[in-house]
Amino acid sequence: MKRKIAYFSPLPPAHTGIADYSRELLPHLAQLAEITLFSDQHAQLDAAEFCGLAAFPPDAYAARRWDFDIAIYQLGNSAYHRSIGQMALRYGGIVVLHEYGLHQLWASQTVAVGDYVRYAREMAYARGAEGARWAAEAQAGLRDLPHFEEPLNARFADTALGILAHSEYVAERLRGRLPQQRIAVVPAPIALDESPSLRDRLDLPVGACLFGSFGIVSHHKQLEAALRAFAAVRQSSPNCYYLLVGEWDPRDVDLPALVERLGLNGAVRCLGHVPDLREFLGWLAAVDVVINLRHPTVGETSAIALRALAAGRALLVYDEGWYAELPSEACVKLPPLDQAALERAMRDLAANPLGRAELGSRGQRAARERHAPANAAAAYLAFVEQVLAPGGAPK
């Protein structure tokens, strides 16, 4: 008999990579178990897209929780995970951490609405007196919120029946603090993509090399470093262009001013947010090289990096966190913040079309072998059985 699983996640049309993650995973997971969805997007769901799965608001789980063998909660840092996190803490189950640090998730529910008392409580739970002091200093304006110093995942990790991560980077940090907890690493699901390229819309010169960065732009994604390297590369390879697809907050990154300052007007195309996934993938297919830099890292699994591999695009990342676990033959991995290495890598890729194509082909092969959604679904179910086996849940 199939297991009955309550599955909590943001779902399309929510603008988050975890919604798209669930869209990739669920058709395969639904072949192995009876899945019921719990999501704030339950009323907007395209049932056909999700194999006709029934969907309910998260708070409907309370009255139905005994109908299920276990609940699975997808947790990330966006506001889409607030109600999911509340249910995970209240009723327990398997928590899937898409990033090690969940500080932003807590801050959005506390500091963002002026509730420093609850924020201090969470900081004290995670780090004792030191955490309480940090919270007080943040409230007094003496320090920034310690997003990277304190992950604020302790309460979720302590109350879960089991934890799924997508990297050994995250799993090892959890095991170091919770040696008795059930923790497993599962591949993030990503299907190979053959979306038609939208490159013709850009009216680029023949033979141009097109670099691209995708997703929400923030200063942690090191776009300024990428564009400075691009400006240097363009001195010797003027037939290079850069495509930016994703929204940005001008208070964080003043993109037009940055492009102007680097003398890249006309060489950088900024499309902003593209809500339709098929169009987004069409722009991804249009570029020759995807630049996906993140520093510092909170242990996030990058859907953009995986989609670049699945689309057969050459990929350039920093060699840290989850990114360090990508196969070395499938992408270019650079020392974090090494500007000279970044320039060299971009210059080499710009000058070598065959090398770009070969790198993309190896990346696509790695995506097919390591991240097939069917394999991810099987790993999920194996972990469910492990947790539900007699003596399987942590004591």
C-alpha positions as a LaTeX table, in Angstrom:
\begin{tabular}{lrrr}
\hline
Residue & $x$ (\AA) & $y$ (\AA) & $z$ (\AA) \\
\hline
Met1 & 0.00 & 0.00 & 0.00 \\
Lys2 & 1.29 & 3.45 & $-0.89$ \\
Arg3 & 2.28 & 5.87 & 1.83 \\
Lys4 & $-0.03$ & 8.83 & 2.38 \\
Ile5 & 1.98 & 12.05 & 2.44 \\
Ala6 & 0.93 & 15.61 & 3.21 \\
Tyr7 & 3.16 & 17.81 & 1.07 \\
Phe8 & 3.66 & 21.47 & 2.04 \\
Ser9 & 5.25 & 23.82 & $-0.49$ \\
Pro10 & 4.83 & 27.06 & $-2.42$ \\
Leu11 & 3.42 & 26.15 & $-5.82$ \\
Pro12 & 3.08 & 27.99 & $-9.13$ \\
Pro13 & 2.17 & 30.76 & $-9.73$ \\
Ala14 & 4.29 & 31.72 & $-6.69$ \\
His15 & 7.48 & 33.44 & $-7.91$ \\
Thr16 & 9.98 & 31.23 & $-6.17$ \\
Gly17 & 12.35 & 28.52 & $-7.30$ \\
Ile18 & 10.94 & 26.11 & $-4.71$ \\
Ala19 & 7.53 & 26.29 & $-6.40$ \\
Asp20 & 9.19 & 25.22 & $-9.65$ \\
Tyr21 & 11.15 & 22.56 & $-7.72$ \\
Ser22 & 7.88 & 21.05 & $-6.52$ \\
Arg23 & 6.46 & 21.19 & $-10.03$ \\
Glu24 & 9.42 & 19.07 & $-11.18$ \\
Leu25 & 9.25 & 16.61 & $-8.28$ \\
Leu26 & 5.56 & 16.01 & $-7.63$ \\
Pro27 & 4.53 & 14.10 & $-10.80$ \\
His28 & 7.22 & 11.54 & $-9.98$ \\
Leu29 & 6.56 & 11.45 & $-6.24$ \\
Ala30 & 2.84 & 10.96 & $-6.94$ \\
Gln31 & 3.67 & 7.70 & $-8.73$ \\
Leu32 & 5.21 & 6.33 & $-5.54$ \\
Ala33 & 2.89 & 7.68 & $-2.83$ \\
Glu34 & $-0.55$ & 9.21 & $-2.29$ \\
Ile35 & 0.15 & 12.94 & $-2.18$ \\
Thr36 & $-2.10$ & 15.69 & $-0.87$ \\
Leu37 & $-0.90$ & 19.25 & $-1.33$ \\
Phe38 & $-1.03$ & 21.99 & 1.28 \\
Ser39 & $-0.14$ & 25.41 & $-0.09$ \\
Asp40 & $-1.14$ & 29.05 & 0.07 \\
Gln41 & $-1.55$ & 28.79 & $-3.71$ \\
His42 & $-4.12$ & 25.96 & $-3.44$ \\
Ala43 & $-6.91$ & 28.00 & $-5.09$ \\
Gln44 & $-4.72$ & 29.07 & $-8.05$ \\
Leu45 & $-3.33$ & 25.66 & $-8.82$ \\
Asp46 & $-3.56$ & 24.15 & $-12.28$ \\
Ala47 & $-4.72$ & 20.66 & $-11.26$ \\
Ala48 & $-3.77$ & 19.15 & $-14.61$ \\
Glu49 & $-0.20$ & 20.35 & $-14.15$ \\
Phe50 & $-0.04$ & 18.47 & $-10.85$ \\
Cys51 & $-1.59$ & 15.16 & $-11.91$ \\
Gly52 & $-4.97$ & 16.10 & $-10.42$ \\
Leu53 & $-3.60$ & 16.17 & $-6.86$ \\
Ala54 & $-5.97$ & 17.61 & $-4.27$ \\
Ala55 & $-4.78$ & 20.89 & $-2.73$ \\
Phe56 & $-5.77$ & 22.68 & 0.48 \\
Pro57 & $-4.60$ & 25.70 & 2.50 \\
Pro58 & $-1.90$ & 24.84 & 5.05 \\
Asp59 & $-4.14$ & 25.36 & 8.07 \\
Ala60 & $-6.54$ & 22.69 & 6.77 \\
Tyr61 & $-3.97$ & 20.09 & 7.79 \\
Ala62 & $-4.86$ & 20.36 & 11.48 \\
Ala63 & $-8.21$ & 18.62 & 11.07 \\
Arg64 & $-6.84$ & 16.01 & 8.65 \\
Arg65 & $-3.41$ & 15.25 & 10.02 \\
Trp66 & $-4.28$ & 11.71 & 11.16 \\
Asp67 & $-5.15$ & 10.80 & 7.56 \\
Phe68 & $-1.45$ & 10.82 & 6.63 \\
Asp69 & 1.57 & 8.72 & 7.40 \\
Ile70 & 3.81 & 11.78 & 7.46 \\
Ala71 & 4.11 & 15.40 & 6.35 \\
Ile72 & 6.89 & 16.89 & 4.24 \\
Tyr73 & 7.64 & 20.62 & 4.54 \\
Gln74 & 9.66 & 22.51 & 1.91 \\
Leu75 & 11.47 & 25.34 & 3.71 \\
Gly76 & 13.25 & 28.35 & 2.25 \\
Asn77 & 13.71 & 32.01 & 3.12 \\
Ser78 & 10.96 & 33.74 & 1.16 \\
Ala79 & 7.65 & 34.91 & 2.61 \\
Tyr80 & 5.98 & 32.00 & 0.80 \\
His81 & 7.27 & 29.71 & 3.56 \\
Arg82 & 5.81 & 31.47 & 6.60 \\
Ser83 & 2.68 & 29.36 & 6.97 \\
Ile84 & 4.59 & 26.21 & 6.02 \\
Gly85 & 7.15 & 26.85 & 8.75 \\
Gln86 & 4.42 & 27.40 & 11.31 \\
Met87 & 2.83 & 24.06 & 10.46 \\
Ala88 & 6.21 & 22.28 & 10.57 \\
Leu89 & 6.83 & 23.54 & 14.09 \\
Arg90 & 3.32 & 22.74 & 15.26 \\
Tyr91 & 2.83 & 19.25 & 13.82 \\
Gly92 & 6.25 & 17.92 & 12.85 \\
Gly93 & 7.35 & 15.70 & 10.01 \\
Ile94 & 10.18 & 15.74 & 7.49 \\
Val95 & 11.74 & 19.16 & 6.86 \\
Val96 & 13.46 & 19.81 & 3.53 \\
Leu97 & 16.07 & 22.56 & 3.88 \\
His98 & 16.72 & 24.33 & 0.59 \\
Glu99 & 19.38 & 26.40 & 2.33 \\
Tyr100 & 21.15 & 25.96 & 5.64 \\
Gly101 & 20.36 & 29.45 & 6.88 \\
Leu102 & 16.72 & 30.42 & 7.54 \\
His103 & 17.48 & 33.72 & 9.23 \\
Gln104 & 15.60 & 35.74 & 6.62 \\
Leu105 & 12.48 & 33.62 & 7.11 \\
Trp106 & 12.42 & 34.41 & 10.83 \\
Ala107 & 13.35 & 38.07 & 10.32 \\
Ser108 & 10.51 & 38.57 & 7.84 \\
Gln109 & 8.01 & 37.47 & 10.50 \\
Thr110 & 9.55 & 39.35 & 13.41 \\
Val111 & 11.90 & 42.24 & 12.75 \\
Ala112 & 10.07 & 43.24 & 9.58 \\
Val113 & 6.90 & 43.85 & 11.60 \\
Gly114 & 8.65 & 45.34 & 14.63 \\
Asp115 & 8.43 & 42.19 & 16.77 \\
Tyr116 & 11.91 & 42.16 & 18.31 \\
Val117 & 10.67 & 40.17 & 21.32 \\
Arg118 & 9.94 & 37.10 & 19.19 \\
Tyr119 & 13.14 & 37.63 & 17.22 \\
Ala120 & 15.17 & 37.77 & 20.45 \\
Arg121 & 13.47 & 34.59 & 21.61 \\
Glu122 & 14.51 & 32.75 & 18.46 \\
Met123 & 18.05 & 34.10 & 18.67 \\
Ala124 & 18.29 & 33.02 & 22.31 \\
Tyr125 & 16.94 & 29.56 & 21.44 \\
Ala126 & 19.62 & 29.16 & 18.80 \\
Arg127 & 22.61 & 30.80 & 20.50 \\
Gly128 & 21.77 & 31.41 & 24.14 \\
Ala129 & 22.83 & 34.66 & 25.82 \\
Glu130 & 24.99 & 35.62 & 22.84 \\
Gly131 & 21.98 & 35.40 & 20.53 \\
Ala132 & 19.85 & 37.52 & 22.86 \\
Arg133 & 22.64 & 40.13 & 22.96 \\
Trp134 & 22.92 & 40.19 & 19.17 \\
Ala135 & 19.16 & 40.71 & 18.88 \\
Ala136 & 19.30 & 43.60 & 21.35 \\
Glu137 & 22.19 & 45.19 & 19.46 \\
Ala138 & 20.32 & 44.85 & 16.18 \\
Gln139 & 17.23 & 46.48 & 17.68 \\
Ala140 & 19.40 & 49.34 & 18.96 \\
Gly141 & 20.94 & 49.82 & 15.52 \\
Leu142 & 24.40 & 48.79 & 16.72 \\
Arg143 & 24.77 & 45.92 & 14.24 \\
Asp144 & 23.13 & 44.43 & 11.18 \\
Leu145 & 21.02 & 41.31 & 11.53 \\
Pro146 & 23.46 & 38.37 & 11.67 \\
His147 & 22.07 & 36.57 & 8.60 \\
Phe148 & 25.32 & 34.78 & 7.89 \\
Glu149 & 26.58 & 34.33 & 11.45 \\
Glu150 & 23.45 & 32.58 & 12.77 \\
Pro151 & 21.35 & 30.32 & 10.50 \\
Leu152 & 18.30 & 30.28 & 12.82 \\
Asn153 & 17.41 & 26.76 & 11.74 \\
Ala154 & 17.68 & 25.22 & 15.22 \\
Arg155 & 14.00 & 25.09 & 16.12 \\
Phe156 & 13.06 & 23.46 & 12.81 \\
Ala157 & 15.95 & 20.99 & 13.03 \\
Asp158 & 15.23 & 20.08 & 16.65 \\
Thr159 & 11.52 & 19.37 & 16.17 \\
Ala160 & 11.67 & 17.53 & 12.82 \\
Leu161 & 11.30 & 13.75 & 12.55 \\
Gly162 & 13.92 & 13.90 & 9.81 \\
Ile163 & 15.74 & 16.40 & 7.63 \\
Leu164 & 16.46 & 16.29 & 3.92 \\
Ala165 & 19.21 & 18.45 & 2.45 \\
His166 & 20.52 & 18.84 & $-1.09$ \\
Ser167 & 24.21 & 18.97 & $-0.26$ \\
Glu168 & 26.77 & 17.43 & 2.05 \\
Tyr169 & 27.68 & 21.02 & 2.94 \\
Val170 & 24.32 & 21.41 & 4.70 \\
Ala171 & 24.07 & 17.84 & 5.96 \\
Glu172 & 27.47 & 17.88 & 7.67 \\
Arg173 & 26.66 & 21.07 & 9.52 \\
Leu174 & 23.43 & 19.56 & 10.76 \\
Arg175 & 25.09 & 16.29 & 11.77 \\
Gly176 & 27.70 & 18.14 & 13.77 \\
Arg177 & 25.01 & 19.65 & 15.98 \\
Leu178 & 22.41 & 16.88 & 15.84 \\
Pro179 & 24.24 & 13.54 & 15.75 \\
Gln180 & 21.05 & 11.58 & 16.61 \\
Gln181 & 18.86 & 13.23 & 13.98 \\
Arg182 & 17.86 & 11.43 & 10.78 \\
Ile183 & 19.51 & 13.41 & 7.97 \\
Ala184 & 19.89 & 12.49 & 4.32 \\
Val185 & 21.05 & 14.17 & 1.12 \\
Val186 & 18.75 & 13.94 & $-1.90$ \\
Pro187 & 19.42 & 15.33 & $-5.37$ \\
Ala188 & 17.53 & 18.48 & $-6.28$ \\
Pro189 & 15.25 & 17.49 & $-9.18$ \\
Ile190 & 15.72 & 19.17 & $-12.53$ \\
Ala191 & 14.46 & 17.91 & $-15.87$ \\
Leu192 & 16.51 & 18.33 & $-19.03$ \\
Asp193 & 15.21 & 21.33 & $-20.94$ \\
Glu194 & 14.97 & 21.90 & $-24.66$ \\
Ser195 & 13.15 & 25.23 & $-24.64$ \\
Pro196 & 13.65 & 27.16 & $-27.88$ \\
Ser197 & 16.14 & 29.99 & $-27.57$ \\
Leu198 & 14.86 & 33.58 & $-27.60$ \\
Arg199 & 18.24 & 34.91 & $-28.71$ \\
Asp200 & 16.85 & 36.32 & $-31.97$ \\
Arg201 & 14.89 & 38.90 & $-29.96$ \\
Leu202 & 18.17 & 40.51 & $-28.86$ \\
Asp203 & 19.39 & 41.28 & $-32.40$ \\
Leu204 & 23.00 & 40.44 & $-31.57$ \\
Pro205 & 25.85 & 40.42 & $-34.10$ \\
Val206 & 26.73 & 37.09 & $-35.69$ \\
Gly207 & 29.12 & 35.08 & $-33.53$ \\
Ala208 & 28.54 & 37.14 & $-30.40$ \\
Cys209 & 29.29 & 35.51 & $-27.04$ \\
Leu210 & 26.41 & 36.13 & $-24.64$ \\
Phe211 & 27.00 & 35.92 & $-20.90$ \\
Gly212 & 23.98 & 35.87 & $-18.60$ \\
Ser213 & 22.91 & 36.09 & $-14.97$ \\
Phe214 & 19.45 & 35.02 & $-13.84$ \\
Gly215 & 17.21 & 35.40 & $-10.81$ \\
Ile216 & 16.74 & 38.14 & $-8.22$ \\
Val217 & 19.74 & 40.48 & $-8.23$ \\
Ser218 & 21.30 & 41.23 & $-4.85$ \\
His219 & 24.76 & 42.39 & $-3.83$ \\
His220 & 25.42 & 38.90 & $-2.39$ \\
Lys221 & 25.27 & 37.51 & $-5.94$ \\
Gln222 & 28.37 & 39.52 & $-6.86$ \\
Leu223 & 26.94 & 41.05 & $-10.04$ \\
Glu224 & 29.26 & 44.03 & $-9.79$ \\
Ala225 & 32.26 & 41.67 & $-9.81$ \\
Ala226 & 30.85 & 39.87 & $-12.84$ \\
Leu227 & 30.21 & 43.09 & $-14.76$ \\
Arg228 & 33.63 & 44.50 & $-13.91$ \\
Ala229 & 35.21 & 41.32 & $-15.27$ \\
Phe230 & 32.95 & 41.53 & $-18.31$ \\
Ala231 & 34.05 & 45.11 & $-18.97$ \\
Ala232 & 37.68 & 43.99 & $-18.87$ \\
Val233 & 37.01 & 41.04 & $-21.20$ \\
Arg234 & 35.21 & 43.28 & $-23.63$ \\
Gln235 & 38.35 & 45.32 & $-24.17$ \\
Ser236 & 39.86 & 42.42 & $-26.10$ \\
Ser237 & 36.63 & 40.68 & $-27.15$ \\
Pro238 & 34.19 & 43.45 & $-28.14$ \\
Asn239 & 31.70 & 40.97 & $-29.62$ \\
Cys240 & 30.54 & 40.01 & $-26.12$ \\
Tyr241 & 27.25 & 40.92 & $-24.47$ \\
Tyr242 & 25.61 & 40.36 & $-21.10$ \\
Leu243 & 21.95 & 39.48 & $-20.43$ \\
Leu244 & 20.34 & 40.07 & $-17.03$ \\
Val245 & 17.02 & 38.37 & $-16.29$ \\
Gly246 & 15.58 & 39.09 & $-12.86$ \\
Glu247 & 14.28 & 41.90 & $-10.70$ \\
Trp248 & 16.44 & 44.09 & $-8.52$ \\
Asp249 & 15.92 & 46.46 & $-5.63$ \\
Pro250 & 17.59 & 49.81 & $-6.46$ \\
Arg251 & 18.22 & 50.32 & $-2.74$ \\
Asp252 & 20.46 & 47.23 & $-2.85$ \\
Val253 & 21.86 & 47.30 & $-6.39$ \\
Asp254 & 21.51 & 50.39 & $-8.59$ \\
Leu255 & 21.83 & 48.45 & $-11.81$ \\
Pro256 & 21.47 & 51.29 & $-14.35$ \\
Ala257 & 24.09 & 53.34 & $-12.48$ \\
Leu258 & 26.45 & 50.36 & $-12.32$ \\
Val259 & 26.15 & 49.72 & $-16.06$ \\
Glu260 & 26.71 & 53.41 & $-16.77$ \\
Arg261 & 29.73 & 53.61 & $-14.47$ \\
Leu262 & 31.39 & 50.63 & $-16.16$ \\
Gly263 & 30.76 & 52.04 & $-19.63$ \\
Leu264 & 28.59 & 49.07 & $-20.64$ \\
Asn265 & 25.55 & 50.82 & $-22.06$ \\
Gly266 & 24.44 & 48.84 & $-25.10$ \\
Ala267 & 26.47 & 45.80 & $-24.07$ \\
Val268 & 24.23 & 44.83 & $-21.14$ \\
Arg269 & 20.56 & 43.98 & $-21.71$ \\
Cys270 & 18.34 & 44.09 & $-18.60$ \\
Leu271 & 14.99 & 42.32 & $-18.94$ \\
Gly272 & 13.81 & 42.50 & $-15.34$ \\
His273 & 11.50 & 39.86 & $-13.89$ \\
Val274 & 10.16 & 37.27 & $-16.32$ \\
Pro275 & 7.18 & 35.56 & $-14.62$ \\
Asp276 & 6.54 & 32.84 & $-17.21$ \\
Leu277 & 8.81 & 29.83 & $-16.70$ \\
Arg278 & 8.84 & 28.84 & $-20.37$ \\
Glu279 & 9.94 & 32.32 & $-21.39$ \\
Phe280 & 12.53 & 32.34 & $-18.60$ \\
Leu281 & 13.95 & 29.06 & $-19.90$ \\
Gly282 & 13.96 & 30.49 & $-23.41$ \\
Trp283 & 16.20 & 33.32 & $-22.25$ \\
Leu284 & 18.40 & 30.83 & $-20.41$ \\
Ala285 & 18.76 & 28.88 & $-23.65$ \\
Ala286 & 19.76 & 32.11 & $-25.42$ \\
Val287 & 23.02 & 32.64 & $-23.55$ \\
Asp288 & 26.37 & 30.94 & $-24.06$ \\
Val289 & 27.60 & 31.20 & $-20.48$ \\
Val290 & 25.62 & 31.43 & $-17.22$ \\
Ile291 & 27.43 & 33.29 & $-14.46$ \\
Asn292 & 26.05 & 32.30 & $-11.05$ \\
Leu293 & 28.19 & 33.78 & $-8.27$ \\
Arg294 & 27.12 & 33.78 & $-4.64$ \\
His295 & 29.19 & 34.97 & $-1.69$ \\
Pro296 & 28.71 & 34.60 & 1.17 \\
Thr297 & 26.61 & 31.48 & 0.95 \\
Val298 & 23.91 & 30.25 & 3.35 \\
Gly299 & 24.10 & 26.75 & 1.93 \\
Glu300 & 21.51 & 27.44 & $-0.74$ \\
Thr301 & 20.90 & 25.05 & $-3.62$ \\
Ser302 & 20.79 & 27.13 & $-6.79$ \\
Ala303 & 17.94 & 26.26 & $-9.13$ \\
Ile304 & 19.51 & 28.63 & $-11.67$ \\
Ala305 & 22.76 & 26.66 & $-11.68$ \\
Leu306 & 20.88 & 23.40 & $-12.12$ \\
Arg307 & 18.75 & 24.83 & $-14.92$ \\
Ala308 & 21.90 & 26.04 & $-16.65$ \\
Leu309 & 23.31 & 22.51 & $-16.54$ \\
Ala310 & 20.03 & 20.99 & $-17.71$ \\
Ala311 & 19.91 & 23.42 & $-20.63$ \\
Gly312 & 23.46 & 22.58 & $-21.68$ \\
Arg313 & 24.84 & 26.04 & $-20.96$ \\
Ala314 & 28.41 & 26.63 & $-19.81$ \\
Leu315 & 28.29 & 27.50 & $-16.10$ \\
Leu316 & 30.65 & 29.56 & $-13.95$ \\
Val317 & 30.36 & 29.49 & $-10.11$ \\
Tyr318 & 32.36 & 30.12 & $-6.95$ \\
Asp319 & 33.93 & 27.01 & $-5.42$ \\
Glu320 & 32.17 & 27.01 & $-2.04$ \\
Gly321 & 29.09 & 25.64 & $-0.29$ \\
Trp322 & 26.75 & 23.54 & $-2.41$ \\
Tyr323 & 28.42 & 24.85 & $-5.58$ \\
Ala324 & 31.67 & 23.11 & $-4.62$ \\
Glu325 & 29.86 & 19.77 & $-4.91$ \\
Leu326 & 29.00 & 20.30 & $-8.58$ \\
Pro327 & 31.11 & 18.00 & $-10.79$ \\
Ser328 & 34.31 & 19.79 & $-11.75$ \\
Glu329 & 34.02 & 18.58 & $-15.33$ \\
Ala330 & 30.52 & 20.10 & $-15.64$ \\
Cys331 & 31.27 & 23.74 & $-14.79$ \\
Val332 & 34.02 & 26.25 & $-14.07$ \\
Lys333 & 34.58 & 26.70 & $-10.32$ \\
Leu334 & 36.56 & 29.71 & $-9.12$ \\
Pro335 & 38.03 & 30.80 & $-5.78$ \\
Pro336 & 35.44 & 33.10 & $-4.15$ \\
Leu337 & 36.01 & 36.80 & $-4.83$ \\
Asp338 & 39.10 & 36.16 & $-6.97$ \\
Gln339 & 38.58 & 38.89 & $-9.56$ \\
Ala340 & 41.62 & 37.96 & $-11.65$ \\
Ala341 & 40.47 & 34.33 & $-11.90$ \\
Leu342 & 36.99 & 35.50 & $-12.87$ \\
Glu343 & 38.38 & 37.67 & $-15.68$ \\
Arg344 & 40.57 & 34.84 & $-16.96$ \\
Ala345 & 37.69 & 32.37 & $-16.98$ \\
Met346 & 35.35 & 34.74 & $-18.79$ \\
Arg347 & 38.05 & 35.66 & $-21.30$ \\
Asp348 & 38.77 & 31.98 & $-22.00$ \\
Leu349 & 35.09 & 31.16 & $-22.46$ \\
Ala350 & 34.52 & 34.17 & $-24.71$ \\
Ala351 & 37.34 & 33.09 & $-27.00$ \\
Asn352 & 36.44 & 29.39 & $-27.19$ \\
Pro353 & 33.00 & 28.53 & $-28.67$ \\
Leu354 & 33.84 & 24.85 & $-28.92$ \\
Gly355 & 34.99 & 24.79 & $-25.31$ \\
Arg356 & 31.75 & 26.45 & $-24.20$ \\
Ala357 & 29.70 & 23.85 & $-26.07$ \\
Glu358 & 31.72 & 20.96 & $-24.65$ \\
Leu359 & 31.39 & 22.29 & $-21.11$ \\
Gly360 & 27.64 & 22.68 & $-21.59$ \\
Ser361 & 27.36 & 19.13 & $-22.92$ \\
Arg362 & 29.19 & 17.73 & $-19.88$ \\
Gly363 & 26.97 & 19.77 & $-17.59$ \\
Gln364 & 23.83 & 18.45 & $-19.24$ \\
Arg365 & 25.10 & 14.89 & $-18.87$ \\
Ala366 & 25.74 & 15.50 & $-15.16$ \\
Ala367 & 22.24 & 16.92 & $-14.71$ \\
Arg368 & 20.73 & 13.88 & $-16.40$ \\
Glu369 & 22.74 & 11.43 & $-14.28$ \\
Arg370 & 22.53 & 13.17 & $-10.90$ \\
His371 & 19.34 & 15.24 & $-10.86$ \\
Ala372 & 16.65 & 13.32 & $-12.72$ \\
Pro373 & 13.31 & 14.03 & $-10.97$ \\
Ala374 & 12.46 & 10.31 & $-10.84$ \\
Asn375 & 15.67 & 9.65 & $-8.90$ \\
Ala376 & 14.91 & 12.49 & $-6.49$ \\
Ala377 & 11.39 & 11.12 & $-5.89$ \\
Ala378 & 12.79 & 7.66 & $-5.15$ \\
Ala379 & 15.26 & 9.17 & $-2.66$ \\
Tyr380 & 12.41 & 11.04 & $-0.95$ \\
Leu381 & 10.36 & 7.89 & $-0.51$ \\
Ala382 & 13.35 & 5.89 & 0.74 \\
Phe383 & 13.89 & 8.50 & 3.44 \\
Val384 & 10.19 & 8.45 & 4.36 \\
Glu385 & 10.45 & 4.70 & 4.90 \\
Gln386 & 13.60 & 5.16 & 6.97 \\
Val387 & 11.93 & 7.69 & 9.25 \\
Leu388 & 8.73 & 5.63 & 9.62 \\
Ala389 & 10.49 & 2.34 & 10.28 \\
Pro390 & 10.31 & 1.10 & 13.89 \\
Gly391 & 12.99 & 3.00 & 15.73 \\
Gly392 & 13.56 & 5.15 & 12.64 \\
Ala393 & 12.61 & 8.53 & 14.07 \\
Pro394 & 15.08 & 10.24 & 16.39 \\
Lys395 & 14.63 & 9.58 & 20.07 \\
\hline
\end{tabular}
